[in-house]
Amino acid sequence: MFQQHGVRSLRSFRPLHQRPPPDLRDLTPLAPRPAPPAWPPRSEYGQYDIPTADVMINFKVGQPAESMLPLDEIRKAAAHKFAETDQLFLQYGFISGYPRFRRSLATFLSEWYKAPVEADNLFVTNGVTGGLGLYCMVYATAGETVFAEEPTYFLAKAIFADFGLNVVQIPMDPDGINIEALEAQLEAGNIPKFLYTIPTAHNPTGRTMSVAKRAKLVALGAQYGFHIIADEVYQLLTFPGVEAPPPLFTFDDTEDGVVISLGSFSKILAPALRLGWMEANPKILKKIFDCGTLDSSGGINPVIQGIVHSAIDLGIQAEYLTKTKQTLSDRYSALAAALTEHLPAGTTFEVPEGGYFVLVQLPEGTDSVAFNNFCQETDKKVMFLPGASFGASYGNFLRLSFSYYNAADMAVGAERLGKAITAFLSQ
Amino acid sequence: MFQQHGVRSLRSFRPLHQRPPPDLRDLTPLAPRPAPPAWPPRSEYGQYDIPTADVMINFKVGQPAESMLPLDEIRKAAAHKFAETDQLFLQYGFISGYPRFRRSLATFLSEWYKAPVEADNLFVTNGVTGGLGLYCMVYATAGETVFAEEPTYFLAKAIFADFGLNVVQIPMDPDGINIEALEAQLEAGNIPKFLYTIPTAHNPTGRTMSVAKRAKLVALGAQYGFHIIADEVYQLLTFPGVEAPPPLFTFDDTEDGVVISLGSFSKILAPALRLGWMEANPKILKKIFDCGTLDSSGGINPVIQGIVHSAIDLGIQAEYLTKTKQTLSDRYSALAAALTEHLPAGTTFEVPEGGYFVLVQLPEGTDSVAFNNFCQETDKKVMFLPGASFGASYGNFLRLSFSYYNAADMAVGAERLGKAITAFLSQ
């Protein structure tokens, strides 16, 4: 049904602060290029120097807007934590995270998940990326095969490549992974080292896996003996009024554990904290606890654990999360309205359950990599993540983020995008 | 010359906060066991619940003393940094560390190294452990062989095992790695993926590699095409009056880069910060910059970078480092005096150039693993790291840390150790 294209990873940001410009891996050559960002950069911080809306609406940016970053709140939490007088706060930390923090986190998650979370099943990480890295280091070996949904988070594929793992993608339905396609692989003897899934408000589709599929997926993991890594970064970021099913770990009633649920404070508090958690059976966590790397370093980010601990206990985390869910929902609504107004006939988009992204489908046979190149070459001042990045069958799709730009800017971007599609298709 | 023993890793601490007691990997069974620590633990923080001196002097503990942890100073640095009003401080960070922080770090290191350091050669890590992990993930593949000194940091071997690497150890001389032994391996065609060395105030010997050997080692890396990872965690921790040779990266004048110098704030500021740096040719750093993991997570620990940035700029780091060098020197002197007083004839120790550790040599043929078991079985209330952990030829050696206990406690420990040696040898 879909056209097949080679996968290309486009890195469309200009990393900050480097002169001459850094190597932009896989960047499609552009001529003419957009105006370079001002020097010195607007801020000394940030991963990328993201252009202002007049220069470019870069819908690829999967980061919170600057205005969403809770600096006042984190300042309060840090001041609260640094009232601490126990100097051991600065010592090498307990490997799975300090117990009072994990208990506080468990209480917070139990309330928001509406499902009980035990502190002993939690293991503090450097965010979802850190959790994936730790898991892969301890459990996976280069050359092994892992499964992921098609489409999937494009950088998860890059992380698995860092560990030399081969990724096989399994198609998705509107209610999550296609179980028949997965079973066909398993019955054919193709058992992955693990399966990576984004069960709730999936990136890039915005879809949420049904309860029935969650149960079935966990049963298949138990039956065939593979772990399931659930990237639940959007579990708490469904839109207000949208009830997420329980996290995947809730379905794991196996003796030895099958599911590793990964969570993160990056998108529910602040990315720069580099803090997140795993939730899994202690038997799974034990091998991670015992690794040489953590024996050497002690626990992950104890000082930041402390600051986030205060953010939770002071109610800052809950208040910020409530506000953020509304902000993201409002931004999605604004983008959806603008897309509805500006996208030409034949171009559609999917309604997400939450998260950061909208998946747009161009007419069948359209190559969104070529379209993105066209946009840059003809200075359409709009950019996005082409579908080939997240799945070979998604060549005529593109991903738009609604987290970064405000409503007015997104309306400008949607209009630019609509006009660009019309121009590209009429070539 | 030395007796050969199988390598055993002893984990002699009781990790904090777990009931029932956690699995203590490789712990030699002990009967009777020391009294369990009080519950609840004395502190909610820390990697291990380290017994008080009346119960045990655990010379294995390679951590700063509680009294050395600069909580007031870090509180000041955090308060200074959180006066920040740029919300992008909380965004995903620039992958190699934010430029102003790296420039500040470069200035600090240039002064203390007495050798110029360029911000563009620096890459922020989660400490030496984090740097090793990042390097191994990007550059090494399971099954490859790496070289290390014999003896070496016992947990570096465990970290390499996490990545499936085989470690071959090369003997050391008083002035560093035995170049002839290394050349013999290389000439025989045994080229490692990389060589791991601790050039200054080496763990566990306290030795410092000579300038001539530094130059020769780098030349061999360039000639045979292998990287040299220099763990320079003690480079700034030589005793007052002991001038360290320039860091290993200083000797790297190759076009593409051979040396990766790893530094850390764990032992010059505070372990819980989980912050350190790599210094290397940008060509080496580029592959790390480009990995999927960091593309996904952004830079490492931006908030902690900010706090340490303030600690450097406010002079807190320099003041603390000066004080810490003196503290460690004083503690070493106290331990050396006590060892001189209490060790029986035939047992010697090596005078370190700095760092955290003293290497003690028991009479030839003595098995320090058996001796440690003896100490626990007969309740000698003293513990140490047996030499087999850091090198197969070091079966009659043991490592003592002087960072953790104060002078009075170390004197007690040295007396216990001396008596225990006499008792063990007279069995």
Contacts between the chains, C-beta under 8 A, distances in Angstrom:
chain1	res1	chain2	res2	distance
A	11	B	295	7.5
A	15	B	94	6.8
A	15	B	95	7.0
A	16	B	94	5.4
A	16	B	99	7.7
A	17	B	94	6.2
A	17	B	98	7.7
A	17	B	99	4.4
A	22	B	289	7.5
A	23	B	286	6.5
A	23	B	290	7.3
A	25	B	290	5.3
A	43	B	86	5.4
A	43	B	88	4.3
A	44	B	86	7.3
A	44	B	98	5.8
A	44	B	99	6.5
A	44	B	100	4.9
A	45	B	86	6.2
A	45	B	88	4.0
A	45	B	89	5.1
A	45	B	91	6.0
A	45	B	93	6.5
A	45	B	94	7.3
A	45	B	98	5.6
A	45	B	302	6.8
A	46	B	88	4.6
A	46	B	91	4.6
A	46	B	92	7.0
A	46	B	93	7.1
A	46	B	94	6.7
A	47	B	91	6.8
A	47	B	92	4.2
A	47	B	93	6.0
A	47	B	94	5.8
A	47	B	95	6.6
A	47	B	298	4.2
A	47	B	299	6.8
A	63	B	91	6.3
A	63	B	92	5.6
A	64	B	91	7.5
A	66	B	87	5.2
A	66	B	88	5.8
A	66	B	91	7.1
A	67	B	87	7.3
A	69	B	87	4.1
A	69	B	88	7.0
A	69	B	89	7.8
A	69	B	90	4.1
A	69	B	91	6.2
A	70	B	90	7.0
A	71	B	84	7.1
A	71	B	85	7.2
A	71	B	86	7.9
A	71	B	87	4.7
A	71	B	89	6.5
A	71	B	90	5.8
A	74	B	82	7.7
A	74	B	90	6.3
A	74	B	303	7.8
A	75	B	82	4.5
A	78	B	78	5.7
A	78	B	82	5.4
A	79	B	79	7.3
A	79	B	82	7.1
A	82	B	74	7.7
A	82	B	75	4.5
A	82	B	78	5.4
A	82	B	79	7.1
A	84	B	71	7.1
A	85	B	71	7.2
A	86	B	43	5.4
A	86	B	44	7.3
A	86	B	45	6.2
A	86	B	71	7.9
A	87	B	66	5.3
A	87	B	67	7.3
A	87	B	69	4.1
A	87	B	71	4.7
A	88	B	43	4.3
A	88	B	45	4.0
A	88	B	46	4.6
A	88	B	66	5.8
A	88	B	69	7.0
A	89	B	45	5.1
A	89	B	69	7.8
A	89	B	71	6.5
A	89	B	272	6.5
A	90	B	69	4.2
A	90	B	70	7.0
A	90	B	71	5.9
A	90	B	74	6.3
A	90	B	270	3.9
A	90	B	271	6.8
A	90	B	272	4.6
A	90	B	273	7.5
A	91	B	45	6.0
A	91	B	46	4.6
A	91	B	47	6.8
A	91	B	63	6.3
A	91	B	64	7.5
A	91	B	66	7.1
A	91	B	69	6.2
A	91	B	270	7.9
A	91	B	271	5.8
A	91	B	272	6.1
A	92	B	46	7.0
A	92	B	47	4.2
A	92	B	63	5.7
A	92	B	266	7.6
A	92	B	271	4.3
A	92	B	272	6.9
A	93	B	45	6.5
A	93	B	46	7.1
A	93	B	47	6.0
A	93	B	271	7.8
A	93	B	272	5.7
A	94	B	15	6.7
A	94	B	16	5.3
A	94	B	17	6.1
A	94	B	45	7.3
A	94	B	46	6.7
A	94	B	47	5.8
A	95	B	15	6.9
A	95	B	47	6.6
A	98	B	17	7.7
A	98	B	44	5.8
A	98	B	45	5.6
A	99	B	16	7.7
A	99	B	17	4.5
A	99	B	44	6.4
A	100	B	44	5.0
A	126	B	126	7.5
A	126	B	297	6.9
A	126	B	300	8.0
A	127	B	297	6.0
A	129	B	293	5.8
A	129	B	296	4.4
A	129	B	297	4.0
A	130	B	297	6.8
A	132	B	293	7.9
A	133	B	133	8.0
A	133	B	137	7.2
A	133	B	293	5.6
A	137	B	133	7.1
A	137	B	137	7.3
A	137	B	162	5.5
A	137	B	163	6.8
A	138	B	162	6.8
A	141	B	142	5.6
A	141	B	164	6.5
A	142	B	141	5.6
A	142	B	142	5.4
A	142	B	164	7.9
A	155	B	292	5.6
A	155	B	295	5.6
A	155	B	296	4.0
A	156	B	296	7.5
A	157	B	292	7.4
A	158	B	291	7.6
A	158	B	292	2.4
A	158	B	293	7.7
A	158	B	295	6.0
A	158	B	296	6.9
A	159	B	292	4.5
A	159	B	293	5.2
A	159	B	296	5.9
A	160	B	292	7.7
A	161	B	292	5.7
A	162	B	137	5.5
A	162	B	138	6.7
A	162	B	291	5.0
A	162	B	292	5.0
A	162	B	293	5.2
A	163	B	137	6.8
A	164	B	141	6.5
A	164	B	142	7.9
A	266	B	92	7.6
A	270	B	90	3.9
A	270	B	91	7.9
A	270	B	303	8.0
A	271	B	90	6.8
A	271	B	91	5.8
A	271	B	92	4.3
A	271	B	93	7.8
A	271	B	298	6.4
A	272	B	89	6.5
A	272	B	90	4.6
A	272	B	91	6.1
A	272	B	92	6.9
A	272	B	93	5.7
A	272	B	298	7.8
A	272	B	302	3.9
A	272	B	303	5.0
A	273	B	90	7.5
A	273	B	303	6.0
A	274	B	297	6.7
A	274	B	300	6.8
A	274	B	301	5.3
A	274	B	302	7.3
A	274	B	303	7.7
A	286	B	23	6.5
A	289	B	22	7.5
A	290	B	23	7.2
A	290	B	25	5.3
A	291	B	158	7.6
A	291	B	162	5.1
A	292	B	155	5.6
A	292	B	157	7.4
A	292	B	158	2.5
A	292	B	159	4.5
A	292	B	160	7.7
A	292	B	161	5.7
A	292	B	162	5.0
A	293	B	129	5.8
A	293	B	132	7.9
A	293	B	133	5.6
A	293	B	158	7.7
A	293	B	159	5.1
A	293	B	162	5.2
A	295	B	11	7.5
A	295	B	155	5.6
A	295	B	158	6.0
A	296	B	129	4.4
A	296	B	155	4.0
A	296	B	156	7.5
A	296	B	158	6.9
A	296	B	159	5.9
A	297	B	126	6.9
A	297	B	127	6.0
A	297	B	129	4.0
A	297	B	130	6.8
A	297	B	274	6.7
A	298	B	47	4.2
A	298	B	271	6.4
A	298	B	272	7.8
A	299	B	47	6.7
A	300	B	126	8.0
A	300	B	274	6.8
A	301	B	274	5.4
A	301	B	301	6.9
A	301	B	304	7.5
A	302	B	45	6.8
A	302	B	272	4.0
A	302	B	274	7.3
A	303	B	74	7.8
A	303	B	270	8.0
A	303	B	272	5.0
A	303	B	273	6.0
A	303	B	274	7.7
A	303	B	304	6.3
A	303	B	307	7.7
A	304	B	301	7.5
A	304	B	303	6.4
A	304	B	304	6.9
A	307	B	303	7.7
